[in-house]
């Protein structure tokens, strides 16, 4: 049964894999090139459970989806807003058919 939990550093490769799987459709992101795990380390480290959470849904020992909250207005703005981003994996293995 799928369970959600806070993301840990070892989840990052699977989070990036899920994110990259959305690029071709251009529905979820305007990015046109896949992200590398290394390029997303700083983004990952900006999240904290009590401030900017990053959660994953784990199913059968694998990250199946993720959800994060990030600062929408950065810098010294007096406006503080959050935006959420997330994605899920769609399995194409024959086991799921």
CNS distance restraints for C-alpha pairs under 8 A (distance, minus, plus):
assign (resid   1 and name CA) (resid  59 and name CA) 6.33 0.50 0.50
assign (resid   1 and name CA) (resid  60 and name CA) 7.41 0.50 0.50
assign (resid   2 and name CA) (resid  57 and name CA) 6.28 0.50 0.50
assign (resid   2 and name CA) (resid  58 and name CA) 5.45 0.50 0.50
assign (resid   2 and name CA) (resid  59 and name CA) 4.39 0.50 0.50
assign (resid   2 and name CA) (resid  60 and name CA) 7.28 0.50 0.50
assign (resid   3 and name CA) (resid  57 and name CA) 5.43 0.50 0.50
assign (resid   3 and name CA) (resid  58 and name CA) 5.38 0.50 0.50
assign (resid   3 and name CA) (resid  59 and name CA) 6.67 0.50 0.50
assign (resid   4 and name CA) (resid  55 and name CA) 6.66 0.50 0.50
assign (resid   4 and name CA) (resid  56 and name CA) 5.51 0.50 0.50
assign (resid   4 and name CA) (resid  57 and name CA) 4.23 0.50 0.50
assign (resid   4 and name CA) (resid  58 and name CA) 6.14 0.50 0.50
assign (resid   5 and name CA) (resid  55 and name CA) 5.56 0.50 0.50
assign (resid   5 and name CA) (resid  56 and name CA) 5.66 0.50 0.50
assign (resid   5 and name CA) (resid  57 and name CA) 6.58 0.50 0.50
assign (resid   5 and name CA) (resid  58 and name CA) 7.75 0.50 0.50
assign (resid   6 and name CA) (resid  49 and name CA) 7.00 0.50 0.50
assign (resid   6 and name CA) (resid  53 and name CA) 7.29 0.50 0.50
assign (resid   6 and name CA) (resid  54 and name CA) 6.01 0.50 0.50
assign (resid   6 and name CA) (resid  55 and name CA) 4.43 0.50 0.50
assign (resid   6 and name CA) (resid  56 and name CA) 6.19 0.50 0.50
assign (resid   7 and name CA) (resid  11 and name CA) 6.23 0.50 0.50
assign (resid   7 and name CA) (resid  12 and name CA) 7.98 0.50 0.50
assign (resid   7 and name CA) (resid  54 and name CA) 5.71 0.50 0.50
assign (resid   7 and name CA) (resid  55 and name CA) 5.07 0.50 0.50
assign (resid   7 and name CA) (resid  56 and name CA) 5.58 0.50 0.50
assign (resid   8 and name CA) (resid  12 and name CA) 7.38 0.50 0.50
assign (resid   9 and name CA) (resid  44 and name CA) 7.66 0.50 0.50
assign (resid  11 and name CA) (resid  15 and name CA) 6.23 0.50 0.50
assign (resid  11 and name CA) (resid  63 and name CA) 7.04 0.50 0.50
assign (resid  12 and name CA) (resid  16 and name CA) 6.07 0.50 0.50
assign (resid  12 and name CA) (resid  37 and name CA) 6.70 0.50 0.50
assign (resid  12 and name CA) (resid  40 and name CA) 7.96 0.50 0.50
assign (resid  12 and name CA) (resid  41 and name CA) 7.80 0.50 0.50
assign (resid  12 and name CA) (resid  44 and name CA) 7.51 0.50 0.50
assign (resid  13 and name CA) (resid  17 and name CA) 6.11 0.50 0.50
assign (resid  13 and name CA) (resid  37 and name CA) 5.77 0.50 0.50
assign (resid  14 and name CA) (resid  18 and name CA) 6.18 0.50 0.50
assign (resid  14 and name CA) (resid  62 and name CA) 7.93 0.50 0.50
assign (resid  14 and name CA) (resid  63 and name CA) 6.20 0.50 0.50
assign (resid  15 and name CA) (resid  19 and name CA) 6.20 0.50 0.50
assign (resid  15 and name CA) (resid  63 and name CA) 7.21 0.50 0.50
assign (resid  15 and name CA) (resid  65 and name CA) 7.54 0.50 0.50
assign (resid  15 and name CA) (resid  66 and name CA) 6.68 0.50 0.50
assign (resid  16 and name CA) (resid  20 and name CA) 5.97 0.50 0.50
assign (resid  16 and name CA) (resid  35 and name CA) 6.76 0.50 0.50
assign (resid  16 and name CA) (resid  36 and name CA) 7.04 0.50 0.50
assign (resid  16 and name CA) (resid  37 and name CA) 6.17 0.50 0.50
assign (resid  16 and name CA) (resid  40 and name CA) 7.69 0.50 0.50
assign (resid  17 and name CA) (resid  21 and name CA) 6.22 0.50 0.50
assign (resid  18 and name CA) (resid  22 and name CA) 6.96 0.50 0.50
assign (resid  18 and name CA) (resid  64 and name CA) 7.94 0.50 0.50
assign (resid  18 and name CA) (resid  65 and name CA) 7.40 0.50 0.50
assign (resid  18 and name CA) (resid  87 and name CA) 6.72 0.50 0.50
assign (resid  18 and name CA) (resid  88 and name CA) 6.37 0.50 0.50
assign (resid  18 and name CA) (resid  89 and name CA) 5.47 0.50 0.50
assign (resid  19 and name CA) (resid  23 and name CA) 7.17 0.50 0.50
assign (resid  19 and name CA) (resid  35 and name CA) 8.00 0.50 0.50
assign (resid  19 and name CA) (resid  87 and name CA) 6.57 0.50 0.50
assign (resid  20 and name CA) (resid  34 and name CA) 5.22 0.50 0.50
assign (resid  20 and name CA) (resid  35 and name CA) 6.47 0.50 0.50
assign (resid  21 and name CA) (resid  89 and name CA) 7.71 0.50 0.50
assign (resid  22 and name CA) (resid  26 and name CA) 6.89 0.50 0.50
assign (resid  22 and name CA) (resid  27 and name CA) 7.39 0.50 0.50
assign (resid  22 and name CA) (resid  28 and name CA) 6.20 0.50 0.50
assign (resid  22 and name CA) (resid  29 and name CA) 7.16 0.50 0.50
assign (resid  22 and name CA) (resid  87 and name CA) 7.98 0.50 0.50
assign (resid  23 and name CA) (resid  27 and name CA) 7.75 0.50 0.50
assign (resid  23 and name CA) (resid  28 and name CA) 7.16 0.50 0.50
assign (resid  23 and name CA) (resid  29 and name CA) 6.19 0.50 0.50
assign (resid  23 and name CA) (resid  30 and name CA) 7.41 0.50 0.50
assign (resid  23 and name CA) (resid  31 and name CA) 6.21 0.50 0.50
assign (resid  23 and name CA) (resid  32 and name CA) 6.09 0.50 0.50
assign (resid  23 and name CA) (resid  33 and name CA) 7.26 0.50 0.50
assign (resid  23 and name CA) (resid  34 and name CA) 7.06 0.50 0.50
assign (resid  24 and name CA) (resid  32 and name CA) 7.31 0.50 0.50
assign (resid  26 and name CA) (resid  30 and name CA) 5.81 0.50 0.50
assign (resid  26 and name CA) (resid  31 and name CA) 7.48 0.50 0.50
assign (resid  26 and name CA) (resid  32 and name CA) 7.80 0.50 0.50
assign (resid  35 and name CA) (resid  39 and name CA) 6.50 0.50 0.50
assign (resid  35 and name CA) (resid  40 and name CA) 7.27 0.50 0.50
assign (resid  36 and name CA) (resid  40 and name CA) 6.66 0.50 0.50
assign (resid  37 and name CA) (resid  41 and name CA) 6.53 0.50 0.50
assign (resid  40 and name CA) (resid  44 and name CA) 6.15 0.50 0.50
assign (resid  41 and name CA) (resid  45 and name CA) 6.15 0.50 0.50
assign (resid  42 and name CA) (resid  46 and name CA) 6.28 0.50 0.50
assign (resid  43 and name CA) (resid  47 and name CA) 7.20 0.50 0.50
assign (resid  44 and name CA) (resid  54 and name CA) 7.97 0.50 0.50
assign (resid  46 and name CA) (resid  52 and name CA) 7.42 0.50 0.50
assign (resid  47 and name CA) (resid  51 and name CA) 7.01 0.50 0.50
assign (resid  47 and name CA) (resid  52 and name CA) 4.70 0.50 0.50
assign (resid  47 and name CA) (resid  53 and name CA) 5.53 0.50 0.50
assign (resid  47 and name CA) (resid  54 and name CA) 6.14 0.50 0.50
assign (resid  47 and name CA) (resid  68 and name CA) 7.96 0.50 0.50
assign (resid  47 and name CA) (resid  69 and name CA) 7.79 0.50 0.50
assign (resid  47 and name CA) (resid  70 and name CA) 7.52 0.50 0.50
assign (resid  48 and name CA) (resid  52 and name CA) 5.08 0.50 0.50
assign (resid  48 and name CA) (resid  53 and name CA) 5.22 0.50 0.50
assign (resid  48 and name CA) (resid  54 and name CA) 7.20 0.50 0.50
assign (resid  49 and name CA) (resid  53 and name CA) 4.46 0.50 0.50
assign (resid  49 and name CA) (resid  54 and name CA) 7.00 0.50 0.50
assign (resid  52 and name CA) (resid  68 and name CA) 7.20 0.50 0.50
assign (resid  52 and name CA) (resid  69 and name CA) 5.17 0.50 0.50
assign (resid  52 and name CA) (resid  70 and name CA) 5.79 0.50 0.50
assign (resid  52 and name CA) (resid  71 and name CA) 7.74 0.50 0.50
assign (resid  53 and name CA) (resid  68 and name CA) 5.80 0.50 0.50
assign (resid  53 and name CA) (resid  69 and name CA) 5.68 0.50 0.50
assign (resid  54 and name CA) (resid  66 and name CA) 7.24 0.50 0.50
assign (resid  54 and name CA) (resid  67 and name CA) 5.78 0.50 0.50
assign (resid  54 and name CA) (resid  68 and name CA) 4.22 0.50 0.50
assign (resid  54 and name CA) (resid  69 and name CA) 6.49 0.50 0.50
assign (resid  55 and name CA) (resid  66 and name CA) 5.58 0.50 0.50
assign (resid  55 and name CA) (resid  67 and name CA) 5.24 0.50 0.50
assign (resid  55 and name CA) (resid  68 and name CA) 6.22 0.50 0.50
assign (resid  56 and name CA) (resid  63 and name CA) 6.29 0.50 0.50
assign (resid  56 and name CA) (resid  64 and name CA) 7.37 0.50 0.50
assign (resid  56 and name CA) (resid  65 and name CA) 5.61 0.50 0.50
assign (resid  56 and name CA) (resid  66 and name CA) 4.20 0.50 0.50
assign (resid  56 and name CA) (resid  67 and name CA) 6.35 0.50 0.50
assign (resid  57 and name CA) (resid  63 and name CA) 5.75 0.50 0.50
assign (resid  57 and name CA) (resid  64 and name CA) 5.58 0.50 0.50
assign (resid  57 and name CA) (resid  65 and name CA) 5.06 0.50 0.50
assign (resid  57 and name CA) (resid  66 and name CA) 6.11 0.50 0.50
assign (resid  58 and name CA) (resid  62 and name CA) 5.30 0.50 0.50
assign (resid  58 and name CA) (resid  63 and name CA) 4.43 0.50 0.50
assign (resid  58 and name CA) (resid  64 and name CA) 5.55 0.50 0.50
assign (resid  58 and name CA) (resid  65 and name CA) 7.25 0.50 0.50
assign (resid  59 and name CA) (resid  63 and name CA) 6.34 0.50 0.50
assign (resid  59 and name CA) (resid  64 and name CA) 6.03 0.50 0.50
assign (resid  64 and name CA) (resid  88 and name CA) 5.69 0.50 0.50
assign (resid  64 and name CA) (resid  89 and name CA) 5.18 0.50 0.50
assign (resid  64 and name CA) (resid  90 and name CA) 7.93 0.50 0.50
assign (resid  65 and name CA) (resid  86 and name CA) 7.21 0.50 0.50
assign (resid  65 and name CA) (resid  87 and name CA) 5.53 0.50 0.50
assign (resid  65 and name CA) (resid  88 and name CA) 3.84 0.50 0.50
assign (resid  65 and name CA) (resid  89 and name CA) 5.89 0.50 0.50
assign (resid  66 and name CA) (resid  86 and name CA) 5.18 0.50 0.50
assign (resid  66 and name CA) (resid  87 and name CA) 5.62 0.50 0.50
assign (resid  66 and name CA) (resid  88 and name CA) 6.38 0.50 0.50
assign (resid  67 and name CA) (resid  84 and name CA) 6.82 0.50 0.50
assign (resid  67 and name CA) (resid  85 and name CA) 5.60 0.50 0.50
assign (resid  67 and name CA) (resid  86 and name CA) 4.05 0.50 0.50
assign (resid  67 and name CA) (resid  87 and name CA) 6.75 0.50 0.50
assign (resid  68 and name CA) (resid  84 and name CA) 5.41 0.50 0.50
assign (resid  68 and name CA) (resid  85 and name CA) 5.29 0.50 0.50
assign (resid  68 and name CA) (resid  86 and name CA) 6.15 0.50 0.50
assign (resid  69 and name CA) (resid  82 and name CA) 6.13 0.50 0.50
assign (resid  69 and name CA) (resid  83 and name CA) 5.60 0.50 0.50
assign (resid  69 and name CA) (resid  84 and name CA) 4.43 0.50 0.50
assign (resid  69 and name CA) (resid  85 and name CA) 6.54 0.50 0.50
assign (resid  70 and name CA) (resid  82 and name CA) 5.48 0.50 0.50
assign (resid  70 and name CA) (resid  83 and name CA) 5.53 0.50 0.50
assign (resid  70 and name CA) (resid  84 and name CA) 6.36 0.50 0.50
assign (resid  70 and name CA) (resid  85 and name CA) 7.96 0.50 0.50
assign (resid  71 and name CA) (resid  80 and name CA) 7.33 0.50 0.50
assign (resid  71 and name CA) (resid  81 and name CA) 6.00 0.50 0.50
assign (resid  71 and name CA) (resid  82 and name CA) 4.75 0.50 0.50
assign (resid  71 and name CA) (resid  83 and name CA) 6.37 0.50 0.50
assign (resid  72 and name CA) (resid  80 and name CA) 7.54 0.50 0.50
assign (resid  72 and name CA) (resid  81 and name CA) 5.39 0.50 0.50
assign (resid  72 and name CA) (resid  82 and name CA) 5.08 0.50 0.50
assign (resid  72 and name CA) (resid  83 and name CA) 5.50 0.50 0.50
assign (resid  73 and name CA) (resid  77 and name CA) 6.83 0.50 0.50
assign (resid  73 and name CA) (resid  79 and name CA) 6.79 0.50 0.50
assign (resid  73 and name CA) (resid  80 and name CA) 6.26 0.50 0.50
assign (resid  73 and name CA) (resid  81 and name CA) 6.04 0.50 0.50
assign (resid  73 and name CA) (resid  82 and name CA) 7.70 0.50 0.50
assign (resid  91 and name CA) (resid  96 and name CA) 7.10 0.50 0.50
assign (resid  92 and name CA) (resid  96 and name CA) 7.13 0.50 0.50
assign (resid  93 and name CA) (resid  97 and name CA) 7.34 0.50 0.50
